[in-house]
Amino acid sequence: MADNGTTKKAAASAWTDEDKINLLTRLLCHQGTSVNWTNFKEPEGRSIRSTKELVAKLKKQYVGEGDVAAAAPSTPAKPTNGTTTATPTPKKKLTPEEKAAKDKEIAEKAAKKEAEKAERDAAKAQKDAEKAEKEAEKKRKDEEKLTKIREKEDAKAAKEQEKLEKEQKKKDREAAKALKDEQKRVKEEANAAKEAEKNAASADDSEKGDAKVANGAKGSTGDKAEKVVKTVKKEDAEKVENTRSKSKSKTPAVAVDAETNGLVPSKDAKRSKSKTPAVDADALEGLAPSKTVKRSKSKTPGGEPEKKKTKVTVEI
């Protein structure tokens, strides 16, 4: 068939969608070079579905049906009634220049699309990175906030613990002081009791000592008085004897009264003009001295009263 400058439409039934996708994929990825369709693999990073959608869109927008028909392999048409065969579709070949220009245009558009998509992907990745960074910043701030809260709670707990320890120490000091005061009080009471017992014993000993001294003084004074009386009697007798010898019986005789145990002049004796009173026997026996008896009030160095001394003077 001669080419009259017009492009005939390819029969729709002659091409399946899969054939069209394979053809357009070959044109986009290999720019007209031959492709082994058996070992064909989709472009890297693309799924079969997305590749099909992209190729279909490019086919619709940029690939002419005449070009598709020219590039399509010649296949016999299916019989319509089972007895005749369809006429093969005439092919129109592009010149190498046209084909190269067409392929270049398609590649540029595809590259542009890819670049735009890459930009979108990069923008999305950047947005995702910014979002992740914000989330990380938020997480970091939350951690810092939790750390501050924990530090504050730990400081508060430490302060409470320190307060409790101080209170416990204060209680321990108060308890120790109370125990010490109680021990001191018990000790003072014990010392007071011992002092009271000591004073009571000393008082008893003092009373016993006073009684003993009094009894001893009484006995000693009585014995001494009796001895003095005997001495006086003896001295008086000697004086009387001497007087008799000197006076040659001028002085009347002195008689001794046995009842009073004293010196009594006889009936013929004259009274002496001496003013010295006679010895009071009752006073001697009852420890009551006469007017001429002097008692010493001095005490011995030991604190006991000095034994009383009695001086009796008898003049005839």
VEXDREN-2710 file (C-alpha; in Angstrom, 1 decimal):
% VEXDREN-2710
k/r/px/py/pz
1/MET/0.0/0.0/0.0
2/ALA/1.3/3.4/-1.0
3/ASP/1.9/6.0/1.6
4/ASN/-0.3/9.0/0.8
5/GLY/0.9/11.1/3.8
6/THR/-2.0/10.1/6.0
7/THR/-1.8/7.9/9.1
8/LYS/-4.1/5.0/9.4
9/LYS/-5.4/3.9/12.7
10/ALA/-4.4/0.5/13.8
11/ALA/-7.0/-2.0/14.6
12/ALA/-7.9/-2.0/18.2
13/SER/-8.3/-5.7/18.3
14/ALA/-4.7/-6.2/17.0
15/TRP/-3.1/-4.9/20.1
16/THR/-3.6/-6.0/23.6
17/ASP/-2.9/-3.7/26.6
18/GLU/0.1/-5.9/27.5
19/ASP/1.6/-5.5/24.1
20/LYS/1.2/-1.8/24.2
21/ILE/2.8/-1.5/27.7
22/ASN/5.7/-3.7/26.6
23/LEU/6.2/-1.6/23.5
24/LEU/6.1/1.7/25.2
25/THR/8.3/0.4/28.0
26/ARG/10.8/-0.5/25.4
27/LEU/10.7/2.9/23.8
28/LEU/11.0/4.7/27.2
29/CYS/13.7/2.5/28.8
30/HIS/15.8/1.5/25.8
31/GLN/15.1/4.2/23.2
32/GLY/14.3/1.9/20.4
33/THR/16.9/-0.8/21.1
34/SER/15.9/-4.3/20.9
35/VAL/14.6/-5.8/24.1
36/ASN/14.4/-9.4/25.3
37/TRP/10.8/-9.4/26.4
38/THR/11.1/-12.8/28.0
39/ASN/13.7/-11.6/30.4
40/PHE/12.3/-8.1/30.7
41/LYS/12.3/-6.6/34.2
42/GLU/10.5/-3.5/35.4
43/PRO/12.7/-0.4/36.1
44/GLU/14.4/-0.3/39.5
45/GLY/12.3/1.1/42.2
46/ARG/9.1/0.7/40.3
47/SER/6.4/-2.0/40.5
48/ILE/4.8/-3.6/37.5
49/ARG/1.6/-1.8/38.3
50/SER/3.1/1.6/38.5
51/THR/5.1/1.0/35.3
52/LYS/2.0/0.0/33.5
53/GLU/0.1/3.1/34.7
54/LEU/3.0/5.3/33.6
55/VAL/3.4/3.7/30.2
56/ALA/-0.3/3.9/29.6
57/LYS/-0.3/7.6/30.4
58/LEU/2.7/8.2/28.2
59/LYS/1.1/6.2/25.4
60/LYS/-2.0/8.3/25.6
61/GLN/-0.2/11.6/25.7
62/TYR/2.9/11.3/23.5
63/VAL/2.8/8.3/21.3
64/GLY/0.8/8.5/18.1
65/GLU/-1.2/5.6/17.0
66/GLY/0.5/5.6/13.7
67/ASP/3.9/5.3/15.3
68/VAL/2.6/2.6/17.5
69/ALA/1.3/0.8/14.5
70/ALA/4.5/1.3/12.6
71/ALA/6.6/0.0/15.5
72/ALA/4.3/-2.9/16.2
73/PRO/5.2/-6.2/14.8
74/SER/3.2/-7.5/11.9
75/THR/0.8/-10.2/13.2
76/PRO/-1.9/-11.8/11.2
77/ALA/-5.4/-10.7/12.0
78/LYS/-7.7/-13.2/13.5
79/PRO/-10.3/-14.6/11.1
80/THR/-13.7/-13.1/11.4
81/ASN/-15.7/-16.0/10.2
82/GLY/-13.2/-18.7/10.4
83/THR/-12.7/-18.9/6.7
84/THR/-10.8/-15.8/5.7
85/THR/-7.7/-14.0/7.2
86/ALA/-7.4/-10.3/7.9
87/THR/-5.2/-8.1/5.7
88/PRO/-1.9/-7.2/7.5
89/THR/-1.7/-3.7/8.7
90/PRO/0.6/-1.6/6.7
91/LYS/3.7/-0.3/8.6
92/LYS/5.0/3.2/8.5
93/LYS/8.6/3.6/9.6
94/LEU/10.0/6.8/11.0
95/THR/13.2/8.1/9.8
96/PRO/16.2/7.7/12.2
97/GLU/16.2/11.5/12.8
98/GLU/12.5/11.5/13.6
99/LYS/12.8/8.5/15.7
100/ALA/15.7/9.9/17.6
101/ALA/14.0/13.2/18.1
102/LYS/10.9/11.4/19.3
103/ASP/12.8/9.2/21.6
104/LYS/14.7/12.2/23.0
105/GLU/11.5/14.1/23.6
106/ILE/10.0/11.2/25.4
107/ALA/13.1/10.7/27.4
108/GLU/13.3/14.3/28.4
109/LYS/9.7/14.3/29.5
110/ALA/10.2/11.1/31.4
111/ALA/13.4/12.5/33.0
112/LYS/11.5/15.7/33.9
113/LYS/8.8/13.6/35.4
114/GLU/11.3/11.6/37.3
115/ALA/13.1/14.7/38.5
116/GLU/9.8/16.2/39.6
117/LYS/9.0/13.1/41.4
118/ALA/12.5/12.9/42.9
119/GLU/12.0/16.5/44.1
120/ARG/8.7/15.6/45.6
121/ASP/10.2/12.5/47.2
122/ALA/13.1/14.6/48.5
123/ALA/10.7/17.2/49.9
124/LYS/8.7/14.5/51.5
125/ALA/11.8/12.9/52.9
126/GLN/12.9/16.3/54.2
127/LYS/9.5/16.8/55.7
128/ASP/9.7/13.4/57.3
129/ALA/13.2/14.2/58.6
130/GLU/12.0/17.5/60.0
131/LYS/9.0/15.7/61.6
132/ALA/11.3/13.0/63.0
133/GLU/13.6/15.7/64.3
134/LYS/10.7/17.5/65.9
135/GLU/9.6/14.3/67.5
136/ALA/13.1/13.6/68.7
137/GLU/13.3/17.2/70.1
138/LYS/9.9/16.7/71.8
139/LYS/11.0/13.4/73.2
140/ARG/14.3/15.0/74.4
141/LYS/12.3/17.8/76.1
142/ASP/9.9/15.3/77.7
143/GLU/12.9/13.3/79.0
144/GLU/14.4/16.5/80.4
145/LYS/11.1/17.4/82.0
146/LEU/10.8/14.0/83.5
147/THR/14.5/14.2/84.6
148/LYS/13.8/17.5/86.4
149/ILE/10.7/16.1/88.0
150/ARG/12.6/13.1/89.2
151/GLU/15.5/15.2/90.5
152/LYS/13.0/17.5/92.3
153/GLU/11.3/14.5/93.8
154/ASP/14.6/13.0/94.8
155/ALA/15.7/16.3/96.4
156/LYS/12.4/16.5/98.2
157/ALA/12.7/12.9/99.4
158/ALA/16.3/13.5/100.5
159/LYS/15.2/16.7/102.4
160/GLU/12.4/14.7/104.1
161/GLN/14.9/12.0/105.0
162/GLU/17.3/14.5/106.4
163/LYS/14.5/16.1/108.4
164/LEU/13.5/12.7/109.8
165/GLU/17.1/11.9/110.7
166/LYS/17.4/15.3/112.5
167/GLU/14.2/14.6/114.4
168/GLN/15.4/11.1/115.3
169/LYS/18.7/12.5/116.5
170/LYS/16.9/15.1/118.6
171/LYS/14.7/12.4/120.1
172/ASP/17.8/10.3/120.9
173/ARG/19.5/13.3/122.6
174/GLU/16.3/14.0/124.6
175/ALA/16.0/10.4/125.6
176/ALA/19.7/10.2/126.6
177/LYS/19.3/13.5/128.6
178/ALA/16.2/12.1/130.3
179/LEU/18.0/8.9/131.1
180/LYS/21.0/10.8/132.5
181/ASP/18.7/13.1/134.6
182/GLU/16.9/10.0/135.9
183/GLN/20.2/8.3/136.8
184/LYS/21.3/11.6/138.5
185/ARG/18.0/11.8/140.4
186/VAL/18.3/8.1/141.5
187/LYS/21.9/8.7/142.6
188/GLU/21.0/11.9/144.5
189/GLU/18.2/10.0/146.3
190/ALA/20.5/7.2/147.1
191/ASN/23.1/9.6/148.5
192/ALA/20.4/11.4/150.4
193/ALA/19.2/8.1/151.9
194/LYS/22.8/7.2/152.8
195/GLU/23.4/10.6/154.3
196/ALA/20.1/10.3/156.3
197/GLU/21.2/6.9/157.6
198/LYS/24.6/8.2/158.4
199/ASN/23.1/11.2/160.3
200/ALA/20.7/8.9/162.1
201/ALA/23.5/6.6/163.1
202/SER/25.7/9.5/164.1
203/ALA/22.8/10.9/166.2
204/ASP/22.4/7.5/167.9
205/ASP/26.1/7.3/168.6
206/SER/26.1/10.8/169.9
207/GLU/23.2/10.1/172.2
208/LYS/24.9/7.0/173.4
209/GLY/28.2/8.8/173.9
210/ASP/26.5/11.6/175.7
211/ALA/24.8/9.2/178.0
212/LYS/28.0/7.3/178.6
213/VAL/29.9/10.5/179.3
214/ALA/27.2/11.6/181.6
215/ASN/27.2/8.3/183.5
216/GLY/31.0/8.3/183.6
217/ALA/31.1/11.9/184.8
218/LYS/28.5/11.1/187.5
219/GLY/30.4/8.1/188.7
220/SER/33.8/9.8/188.6
221/THR/32.5/12.9/190.3
222/GLY/30.9/10.9/193.1
223/ASP/34.1/8.9/193.6
224/LYS/36.2/12.0/193.6
225/ALA/34.0/13.8/196.0
226/GLU/34.2/10.8/198.4
227/LYS/38.0/10.7/198.0
228/VAL/38.1/14.5/198.7
229/VAL/36.1/14.1/201.8
230/LYS/38.4/11.4/203.0
231/THR/41.4/13.5/202.2
232/VAL/39.9/16.5/204.0
233/LYS/39.1/14.4/207.0
234/LYS/42.6/13.1/207.1
235/GLU/44.2/16.5/206.7
236/ASP/41.8/18.0/209.2
237/ALA/42.7/15.2/211.7
238/GLU/46.4/15.9/211.1
239/LYS/45.8/19.7/211.6
240/VAL/43.9/19.0/214.7
241/GLU/46.6/16.9/216.0
242/ASN/49.2/19.5/215.2
243/THR/47.1/22.2/216.7
244/ARG/46.7/20.2/219.9
245/SER/50.3/19.7/220.2
246/LYS/51.1/23.3/219.7
247/SER/48.4/24.8/221.8
248/LYS/49.0/22.3/224.6
249/SER/45.5/21.5/225.1
250/LYS/44.3/25.1/224.7
251/THR/41.9/24.3/221.9
252/PRO/39.0/22.1/222.7
253/ALA/38.8/18.7/221.1
254/VAL/37.0/18.1/217.9
255/ALA/34.5/15.3/217.6
256/VAL/33.5/13.5/214.5
257/ASP/29.8/13.0/213.9
258/ALA/29.3/9.6/212.6
259/GLU/25.9/10.3/211.4
260/THR/26.8/13.3/209.2
261/ASN/30.3/12.0/208.4
262/GLY/31.5/15.5/209.1
263/LEU/33.5/17.4/211.7
264/VAL/31.5/18.7/214.6
265/PRO/33.1/20.5/217.6
266/SER/32.5/19.1/221.1
267/LYS/30.4/20.9/223.6
268/ASP/33.5/22.4/225.2
269/ALA/35.0/23.5/221.9
270/LYS/34.8/27.1/220.8
271/ARG/33.5/28.1/217.3
272/SER/36.2/29.2/214.9
273/LYS/35.9/32.6/213.6
274/SER/36.6/31.4/210.0
275/LYS/34.0/32.3/207.5
276/THR/34.5/29.1/205.5
277/PRO/31.2/27.2/205.5
278/ALA/31.1/23.6/206.4
279/VAL/31.0/20.8/203.8
280/ASP/27.5/19.9/202.7
281/ALA/27.4/16.2/202.6
282/ASP/24.0/16.2/200.8
283/ALA/25.5/18.4/198.1
284/LEU/28.4/16.0/197.6
285/GLU/26.2/13.0/197.4
286/GLY/23.8/14.6/195.0
287/LEU/26.5/16.3/192.9
288/ALA/25.3/19.7/194.2
289/PRO/28.4/21.5/195.5
290/SER/28.2/24.1/198.2
291/LYS/28.9/27.7/197.7
292/THR/32.7/27.2/197.8
293/VAL/32.6/24.4/195.1
294/LYS/33.7/25.6/191.7
295/ARG/32.9/23.7/188.5
296/SER/34.9/24.0/185.3
297/LYS/32.9/24.5/182.2
298/SER/35.8/23.7/179.8
299/LYS/35.6/20.8/177.4
300/THR/38.2/18.4/176.3
301/PRO/39.7/18.5/172.8
302/GLY/37.7/15.5/171.8
303/GLY/34.4/17.3/172.1
304/GLU/33.4/15.6/175.3
305/PRO/32.8/17.6/178.4
306/GLU/35.7/17.7/180.9
307/LYS/35.3/15.9/184.0
308/LYS/34.0/18.1/186.7
309/LYS/36.5/19.0/189.5
310/THR/35.3/19.7/193.0
311/LYS/37.4/21.7/195.5
312/VAL/36.4/21.5/199.1
313/THR/37.9/23.6/201.8
314/VAL/37.3/22.9/205.4
315/GLU/38.6/25.2/208.2
316/ILE/38.2/24.5/211.9
END
